[in-house]
Amino acid sequence: MRHADFTGPGDLRTMQDMCSRLWSPASRFHPGQLAWNRYYAPVDALRPRAGEAISFWRDRVGQVVGFGWAEGQDWLELQVDPAHPEVAEEVLDWFEEWSDAATQSVLLMEGDTAEDACHAAGFAPDETAPFFRHHLMDLSSLPPAPEVEGYRFRHVDPDEGRTRAACHAAAWSDFGTSEVTGESYEVLMSAWPYRAGLDWVAIDALGRMVASALVWLDPATGVGLVEPVGCVPEHRGRGLAGAVTLAALHALVLAGGRTALVTPRGDDGYPGPMRLYRSLGFQPGARTVTWTRSLGGLGS
């Protein structure tokens, strides 16, 4: 296998292509998730953020068959082609060499190809850790988008990146200061597979964006990822988050989408979003598992 460090948007696209090629209901990543993770906050286009590292592996014909995305010294995200399970060991070795954290964690899907490599490297499942559960909806049974008195729903225009970013930041303000900025959202809007026609907002009587739902369509699979959804605190309790999500999903159908995917927390620590999506018709599926190891304070 050939290993390379991340050098820019072209490398992200090859990683997204791998996610698309390998996608199944139990896959860790959708191409849209990689785009959101990369561009939601300001970033240098040619290198990972400070404190991050990204690398990928190609087979003999040049096809990407695995990648590791270290979001911090103690946290690794990865995906490996099931046809090349040996790559998982190489990704973990790369992470151990890069990281100096005394405790390291890896997030996998339950039953993931990389489980054996994690076990061999001294990682073990942490049954107490929060987890995410994939939820899917067959769009042939999509319920209608309800009307909400005093609001209307529409997709954003390409020149509304800064206003759209402000709506997101306000919706997530009770979790702290958002890293999403007008500048970063404008960059996000230029990234594949973003489509303004699948980025929907609720507009109040004063013309303000007060709730939003962004859907990422992978045209190769027909799967649309809902990521993220939010509602400004003072407009909650009116059903706006669900309504704007359904409006976006109807646009997804018109764009050729066949399946919708969303990945809320699945544990009891933050159950609200999961309840919302199930009320819209999403069905629970595969879940993530956090694998953790302690290096005894010695580092790698």
C-alpha positions as CSV (number, residue, x, y, z in Angstrom):
1,M,0.0,0.0,0.0
2,R,1.1,3.6,-0.7
3,H,0.6,6.1,2.1
4,A,0.2,9.9,1.6
5,D,-0.5,12.8,3.8
6,F,-3.4,15.2,3.0
7,T,-2.5,18.1,0.7
8,G,-5.8,19.7,-0.3
9,P,-9.2,19.5,-1.9
10,G,-8.2,16.9,-4.4
11,D,-7.3,14.5,-1.7
12,L,-10.6,15.1,0.1
13,R,-12.4,14.3,-3.1
14,T,-10.6,11.0,-3.5
15,M,-11.5,10.1,0.1
16,Q,-15.1,11.1,-0.7
17,D,-15.1,8.9,-3.7
18,M,-14.0,6.0,-1.6
19,C,-16.9,6.6,0.8
20,S,-19.3,6.7,-2.1
21,R,-17.9,3.5,-3.6
22,L,-18.1,1.6,-0.3
23,W,-21.3,3.1,1.0
24,S,-23.8,0.8,2.8
25,P,-26.2,1.4,5.6
26,A,-23.5,0.3,8.0
27,S,-20.7,2.6,6.5
28,R,-19.1,5.1,8.8
29,F,-18.9,8.0,6.4
30,H,-21.0,9.6,3.6
31,P,-19.2,12.0,1.2
32,G,-21.2,14.9,2.6
33,Q,-20.0,14.3,6.1
34,L,-16.4,14.6,5.1
35,A,-17.2,17.9,3.4
36,W,-19.0,19.2,6.5
37,N,-16.1,18.1,8.8
38,R,-13.6,19.7,6.6
39,Y,-15.2,23.1,5.8
40,Y,-17.7,24.0,8.6
41,A,-15.1,26.2,10.2
42,P,-12.3,28.3,8.7
43,V,-9.5,26.1,7.3
44,D,-6.3,26.3,5.2
45,A,-7.3,24.6,2.0
46,L,-3.9,22.9,1.7
47,R,-3.5,21.4,5.1
48,P,-5.4,20.0,8.1
49,R,-6.3,22.4,11.0
50,A,-3.9,22.9,13.8
51,G,-4.0,19.8,16.0
52,E,-5.3,17.6,13.2
53,A,-3.7,15.1,10.9
54,I,-5.2,13.4,7.8
55,S,-3.6,10.6,5.7
56,F,-4.9,8.1,3.2
57,W,-3.7,4.8,1.6
58,R,-3.9,3.7,-2.0
59,D,-3.7,0.2,-3.5
60,R,-1.4,-0.8,-6.4
61,V,-3.7,0.7,-9.0
62,G,-4.0,4.0,-7.2
63,Q,-7.5,3.5,-5.7
64,V,-7.9,4.9,-2.1
65,V,-8.7,2.0,0.2
66,G,-8.4,3.7,3.6
67,F,-7.9,6.9,5.5
68,G,-7.3,8.2,9.0
69,W,-8.5,11.5,10.2
70,A,-7.0,12.4,13.6
71,E,-9.2,15.2,15.0
72,G,-6.9,15.5,18.0
73,Q,-4.0,13.7,19.7
74,D,-6.5,11.5,21.5
75,W,-9.2,10.9,18.8
76,L,-9.1,9.1,15.5
77,E,-11.8,8.6,12.8
78,L,-11.1,6.1,10.0
79,Q,-12.6,4.1,7.2
80,V,-11.0,1.1,5.6
81,D,-12.1,-0.8,2.5
82,P,-13.3,-4.3,3.7
83,A,-11.4,-5.8,0.8
84,H,-8.2,-4.5,2.4
85,P,-8.5,-5.1,6.2
86,E,-4.7,-5.0,6.5
87,V,-4.8,-1.2,5.9
88,A,-6.5,-0.7,9.4
89,E,-3.2,-1.8,11.1
90,E,-1.3,0.7,9.0
91,V,-3.7,3.5,9.9
92,L,-3.4,2.7,13.6
93,D,0.4,2.6,13.4
94,W,0.4,6.0,11.7
95,F,-1.9,7.5,14.4
96,E,0.3,6.1,17.2
97,E,3.4,7.6,15.6
98,W,1.7,11.0,15.2
99,S,0.0,11.1,18.6
100,D,1.6,11.6,22.0
101,A,-1.7,11.3,24.0
102,A,-1.6,8.9,26.9
103,T,-5.2,7.8,26.2
104,Q,-6.3,7.3,22.6
105,S,-9.8,6.6,21.1
106,V,-11.0,5.4,17.8
107,L,-14.6,5.7,16.5
108,L,-15.8,2.7,14.5
109,M,-19.0,1.3,13.3
110,E,-20.1,-1.8,15.2
111,G,-18.7,-4.8,13.3
112,D,-16.3,-2.6,11.4
113,T,-13.4,-4.1,9.3
114,A,-10.9,-2.3,11.7
115,E,-12.1,-4.0,14.9
116,D,-9.6,-6.8,14.7
117,A,-6.7,-4.3,14.2
118,C,-7.9,-2.2,17.1
119,H,-8.1,-5.2,19.4
120,A,-4.6,-6.3,18.3
121,A,-3.3,-2.8,19.1
122,G,-4.7,-2.8,22.6
123,F,-7.9,-0.9,22.1
124,A,-11.1,-2.1,23.7
125,P,-14.7,-1.0,23.3
126,D,-15.9,1.6,25.8
127,E,-19.4,0.6,26.6
128,T,-20.0,3.8,28.6
129,A,-19.1,6.2,25.8
130,P,-21.7,8.2,23.8
131,F,-22.5,6.7,20.4
132,F,-24.2,7.7,17.2
133,R,-26.9,5.6,15.4
134,H,-27.5,5.7,11.7
135,H,-31.2,6.3,10.8
136,L,-32.5,5.7,7.3
137,M,-35.6,6.6,5.4
138,D,-36.9,5.2,2.1
139,L,-37.9,8.4,0.3
140,S,-40.7,6.6,-1.5
141,S,-42.6,6.8,1.8
142,L,-41.7,10.4,2.6
143,P,-44.5,12.2,4.5
144,P,-45.6,15.7,3.4
145,A,-43.9,18.7,4.8
146,P,-46.3,20.5,7.1
147,E,-47.1,24.2,7.0
148,V,-46.2,26.2,10.2
149,E,-48.2,29.3,10.7
150,G,-46.1,32.4,10.5
151,Y,-43.3,30.8,8.7
152,R,-42.3,29.8,5.1
153,F,-39.7,27.4,3.9
154,R,-37.2,27.8,1.0
155,H,-33.8,26.8,-0.1
156,V,-30.9,29.3,0.3
157,D,-29.4,31.3,-2.6
158,P,-25.7,31.0,-3.5
159,D,-25.1,34.5,-2.3
160,E,-26.6,33.9,1.2
161,G,-23.7,32.1,2.8
162,R,-23.1,34.6,5.5
163,T,-26.7,34.9,6.5
164,R,-27.1,31.1,6.5
165,A,-24.0,30.8,8.7
166,A,-25.5,33.3,11.2
167,C,-28.7,31.1,11.3
168,H,-26.6,28.0,12.1
169,A,-24.6,29.8,14.8
170,A,-27.7,31.1,16.5
171,A,-29.3,27.7,16.4
172,W,-26.3,26.1,18.1
173,S,-25.6,29.0,20.5
174,D,-26.7,27.1,23.6
175,F,-23.8,24.7,22.9
176,G,-21.3,27.5,23.1
177,T,-19.8,29.7,20.4
178,S,-20.1,28.1,16.9
179,E,-17.0,27.8,14.8
180,V,-19.1,28.3,11.7
181,T,-18.4,31.7,10.1
182,G,-19.7,33.5,7.1
183,E,-16.4,33.0,5.4
184,S,-16.2,29.3,6.1
185,Y,-19.8,28.7,5.0
186,E,-19.1,30.4,1.7
187,V,-16.2,28.0,1.2
188,L,-18.5,25.1,2.2
189,M,-21.0,26.1,-0.4
190,S,-18.3,25.7,-3.1
191,A,-17.4,22.2,-2.0
192,W,-18.6,19.0,-3.6
193,P,-21.3,17.7,-3.1
194,Y,-23.0,20.8,-1.7
195,R,-26.1,22.1,-3.5
196,A,-27.9,25.3,-2.5
197,G,-31.2,23.6,-3.6
198,L,-30.8,21.1,-0.8
199,D,-29.9,23.7,1.9
200,W,-33.3,24.7,3.4
201,V,-34.3,27.3,5.9
202,A,-37.4,28.5,7.7
203,I,-38.2,32.2,7.3
204,D,-40.1,34.1,10.0
205,A,-42.6,37.0,9.4
206,L,-39.7,39.5,9.6
207,G,-37.8,37.7,6.8
208,R,-35.2,36.1,9.1
209,M,-33.7,32.6,8.8
210,V,-34.6,30.9,12.0
211,A,-34.2,27.1,11.3
212,S,-32.3,25.1,8.8
213,A,-31.6,21.7,7.4
214,L,-28.7,20.9,5.1
215,V,-28.8,17.7,2.9
216,W,-25.9,16.3,1.0
217,L,-26.7,14.2,-2.0
218,D,-24.3,11.6,-3.3
219,P,-25.6,11.1,-6.9
220,A,-23.8,7.8,-7.3
221,T,-25.7,6.1,-4.5
222,G,-28.9,8.3,-4.3
223,V,-28.3,8.7,-0.6
224,G,-28.8,12.1,1.0
225,L,-27.2,12.8,4.3
226,V,-29.0,15.3,6.6
227,E,-26.2,17.2,8.4
228,P,-26.8,19.5,10.2
229,V,-30.3,20.6,11.4
230,G,-30.9,23.5,13.9
231,C,-33.5,25.9,15.1
232,V,-32.9,29.3,16.8
233,P,-33.8,28.8,20.5
234,E,-36.6,31.4,20.6
235,H,-38.4,29.7,17.7
236,R,-38.3,26.2,19.1
237,G,-41.4,24.3,20.1
238,R,-43.3,25.0,16.9
239,G,-42.2,22.0,14.8
240,L,-39.8,24.0,12.6
241,A,-36.8,21.6,12.8
242,G,-39.0,18.7,11.6
243,A,-40.8,20.8,9.0
244,V,-37.7,22.3,7.4
245,T,-36.1,18.8,7.3
246,L,-39.1,17.4,5.5
247,A,-39.0,20.3,3.1
248,A,-35.3,19.6,2.3
249,L,-36.1,15.9,1.9
250,H,-38.8,16.7,-0.7
251,A,-36.2,18.7,-2.6
252,L,-33.9,15.7,-2.3
253,V,-36.4,13.5,-4.0
254,L,-36.7,16.0,-6.9
255,A,-32.9,16.0,-7.2
256,G,-32.8,12.2,-7.6
257,G,-32.4,11.0,-4.0
258,R,-33.8,7.6,-3.0
259,T,-32.7,7.2,0.6
260,A,-32.2,9.7,3.4
261,L,-29.6,9.2,6.2
262,V,-29.1,11.0,9.5
263,T,-26.8,10.1,12.3
264,P,-27.9,11.5,15.7
265,R,-26.7,10.4,19.1
266,G,-28.2,7.0,20.0
267,D,-27.5,7.0,23.7
268,D,-29.6,8.4,26.5
269,G,-27.3,11.4,27.0
270,Y,-28.9,13.5,24.2
271,P,-32.0,11.8,22.9
272,G,-34.0,14.7,21.5
273,P,-32.7,14.7,17.9
274,M,-33.2,10.9,17.6
275,R,-36.8,11.2,18.7
276,L,-37.4,14.0,16.2
277,Y,-36.0,11.9,13.3
278,R,-37.9,8.8,14.2
279,S,-41.1,10.9,14.4
280,L,-40.4,11.9,10.7
281,G,-40.2,8.3,9.7
282,F,-36.4,7.5,10.0
283,Q,-35.7,3.9,11.0
284,P,-32.8,3.0,13.4
285,G,-29.9,1.0,12.0
286,A,-26.1,0.5,12.7
287,R,-24.3,2.3,15.5
288,T,-20.8,3.5,16.3
289,V,-18.6,2.2,19.1
290,T,-15.7,4.0,20.7
291,W,-12.6,1.9,21.1
292,T,-10.0,3.2,23.7
293,R,-6.6,2.3,24.9
294,S,-4.3,3.7,27.6
295,L,-0.6,3.9,27.0
296,G,0.2,4.3,30.7
297,G,1.1,7.9,30.4
298,L,4.2,7.1,28.3
299,G,2.9,8.3,25.0
300,S,3.7,6.6,21.7
